């Protein structure tokens, strides 16, 4: 492992640390460990009795983290998907509840920069796109089998792509000639059928995003994970979620709104049963990166941080 493996700059770092309101003896979760940028700073603020659990679907991220933090007793790392978050907490004995949890959603910069992972049209490589590249269906395999109707739905819904019908049709026609197997092939095909260009954005950006979200079931995983964290947050514990596109942010925003109000069934009634009361309260407004951070780290441009706090039952 080289020092370059950990050059990734975490987005909204100071804002996240302030939002988590870290206490020295607290128990925290970094549900998207990546290259450990946020975790490194959380550890600096924990005392000897503090604990931090880092999760990641990517086996490379976990392997590098274990090598880097060997001997760090306050940090435990587990490779798992969001859907397995509850099991991961139990496996490391974090049953006393969490004082804070962080999600930094989407694909990480190291994953984008690694051509072999197939996430980016900027580097030609195998059309993979799996967060955990040891299991599941690759993007190439999915594209070879998916129906045109489902492909249209995915590109339109997850990519918010107005030319989804053209793209889906072209992909299906292409596979009758030769299956798409590389990121360059997919990017070139999409570029050829998209008639207009968005300034500063590659025409395949939305399609790549949509396919990645679909094969990794990202939105479903996020919803499951936030619910699991809500169930184990201690009163006063903070939920902090960074998202990078509108679908993720909408999912997070709606989750916080839904859990920040009493069950509407009891609206106007003098007594609301404890199990039907609001479980969260929103902390502040959505937070965006400063101009200075965006200049330093362009990836932060689209980042949105939302924060909520668990309320006592």
N, C-alpha and C positions, 0 to 999 in steps of 0.2 A: 504494500500500500504506500503510495506517495503522498506528499503533502498536498498535492493538487486535488486529491480526492475530497478534500474538505474545504475547498475555496468557495463553495456555494454560499452566497449571502442570503440569510433568511429575510423575508419581507416583513415590514411593519414590526421589527423586533422590539423597539422601545415601547410601542403602543401595546403589543402583546404582553410584555412584562408588567406594564402598569395595570392592564386589564385583569391579569391573573391575580393581582394583589397577593403575591407569594409570601407565605409565612415560613420561617426557618424549619419548623417541624411538620410542615404540611405534606400532603400526599397528592401527587400530580400525575397527569397523563399527557404525553405527547403522542397523539394517535397517528401522526404522520411524521415519523422520525426523520426520514430522508437522510441527509448527511449530518444531522445532529446540531444544526445551527441554533435553533430555538432551545433545544435541550441543554446545550452547553451553557447558555446564559441562565437557564432555570437552575441548573446545578450550582452555579456560583452564588445563588441566593438561598440555597437550602443549607440548613445546619446538619450536623451529624445524624440527627434523628429523622431528617426529611427523606422522602422516597419519591422516585420518578420512574414511571413505566413508559418505555418507548415502543411503539408498534409500527410495523410497516409490512405491506404485502410483498415488497421487493426483497428477495433473499440477499441480494448484493448489499443493500443498505444495512440490513441487520448484521451481516458478516463483517462489514467494515466498521460498524459501530462497536461490535463486540471486541474487535481488535484494538480499536482506539481507546475504548474505555475499560479494558481489562483491569480488574482490581478496583474499579469504582463501585463500592458496595451499595451506594444509594440508588444506582441506576440498574434496572433490569430491562432487557430487550427481548421482544417476542415477535416472531414473524407470523402475521395473521391478517386476514381481511377484517374490515370493519364489522362484518356480520358475526365474527367470532370474538368480539371485544369482551363480552361478559365472561366467556371461558378463559380468556387471557388474564383478566383481572383475578379470577379465582385461582389460576395456575400459579400465580406469584404471591398469593396470600393477601392481596389487596381487598380485603373484605370489610375493612373499617370505614370505607367511603372515601371519596375523592374531594379534595379542596379546590381543584381546578382541572380543566381539560382543554387541550388545544387541538384543533384540526386545521391543517394547512392543505387545502384540497387540491385535486388535480395532479398533473404530472410534474415532476421536479426537473430542475435545470439539468442535473447530471443524467437523468433518463433521456431528456431531449437531446443532449449532446452526444449520447452513445448511439452511433448508427446501428449497432447490432440489435437495439431494442425496438427499432422501427416506429418510433413515435413521431418523428419529424421528417418533413419533406426537404429540410435543409441539408440532410445527410442521407445519401442513398444507402439503404440497407434492407434486410428482410422485412417483409410486411408483418410484423409481430404485434406490437402494441399492448401486450399483456403486462399488467402491473407485476404479477408474479409469473415470470416466464418459465416456471417449472411445471405449470399445470394449466389446463383450460385450452380453449380454441384460439388460435392465432387469428389476426385480422385477415390474412390471406385465405385461411380455411373458411372463415365465416363468409367472406365475399364470394367464395366459390360455390356456396350453398344457399345463401339467403335469397328469398323471393324478391322480385322487383318491388312488390307492394310494401314489404317490410323494410327494404332498403330505403325506399322513398320516405317512409314514416320516420326512420332513424335520422336520415340526413336533414329532413325538414324540421323535426322536433328537437333533436339534440344539437344540430348544427345551426338551426335557425337560418337555413340556406334557402334563398328564394329561387335558386335554380336547381333545387333538389330533384325535380322530375327529369330534367335533362341529364343530370349526373347519374342518377340511378339507372336510367335507360342505357346510357353509354357503358356503364360497368357491366350490366347484364349482357349487352351485345358483345363486349370485348371478351368475356369469358368463353363465348362460343368459338372464338379464334384462338386465344391463349389466356390462361389464368394470370391474374395479377399476382406477382410474387414479391415485388420490391416497392419501396416507398417512392422511388423516382417514377416508376411506371404509373402508379396511382396519381401522383401529382401532375404528371404530364397529361394524362387522360382528362383529369378535371380541368386543367388549364385550357385544354383544347375545346371544351364544350361550354365553358362559362363565358358569356359574351361581353361582360363588363368587368372592370377592375375597381376594387376599393383602394383608395390611396393608402399606401403603406402596409397593405395586407395581401399575402399570397392568395390566389383564388382557391387553393385547396385547403386553406386554414380551417374553414368551417366543416368540411367533409372529414378531415382527419380527426377533428375534435369529436364529431358525432360518432364515428366508428369506434374510437377509443372509449367513449362513454358507454356505448352499447356492449362491447365485448367484456368490459370490466364491471358492468352493472353498477356504475358509479353512483348514480342518483339514489337507487334503492339502498345501496350500502350506506350512504350518508344518512338517510332517514333512519335506518335501523341503528346506526351507531349513536346518533344524537339521543334517540330514545333510551338506549342502553346506558349512556352516560347520565342522563337525567335521573334514571332510577338509582344510581349509585353516588350522585353528588351529595355532599353534606349540605345542610342549610348554610347559606352564605357562600357556597362554592360557586366558582365562575365557569361558564361555558364560553369559550372563545373560538370562533370559526372564521377562517380566511377563505374566501372564494375568489375565483378568477373569471367567471363568466356568469351571465344572467340566470341561467338555469340553476346552477349551484346556489347562487345568492337568493333566488326566489324560494328554493327549498328551505334554506336556513331561515330566512325572514318569516316564512309562513309557520315553520315549526316554533319559533320563538313567540310569534303572535298567538298561535293556537294554545300554547301552554302558559301564556301570561294573562289569561282571563279565566274566570270561573266558568263552569259548564253552563252554556246558555239555557239549558233546561231549568235552571234554578234562578234565572233572571227575575229580579223583583221580589224574591222571597226573602224573608228575614234571616233564615238559616240555610247555609250551604254545607252539606256534609264534607268533612275533611278531604275525602278522596275525590271530590268534585271541585275543589278549590284550585285556583291558579298555582302552578308549581314553579314558575319562573317570573322574574321581573326583568325587563329590558334595561340595560345599563347604557345610557347615552344613545347617540345616533350612530349610524354606520360610519366607520372610520376609513379614510382613504390615505394613501401614501402622500407625503409632502412632495413638493416640487423638487426639493433637494435629493430626496431618496430616489425619485424617478430618474433624475439625471444620473445618479450613481448606479442605479439598478433598474434598467428599463422594464424588467419583468414585473416590477411593483406597480406599473401604471394601471393595470386593471384590477389590482387587489382590493378587496373590500372586507373589512373586519367587523363582525357583529358580536356583541357581548351580552350575555344574560346571566342572572344570578339566581340560584336555587333559593326558594323561600321556604320558611318553616311550614310544616303541614298544619 
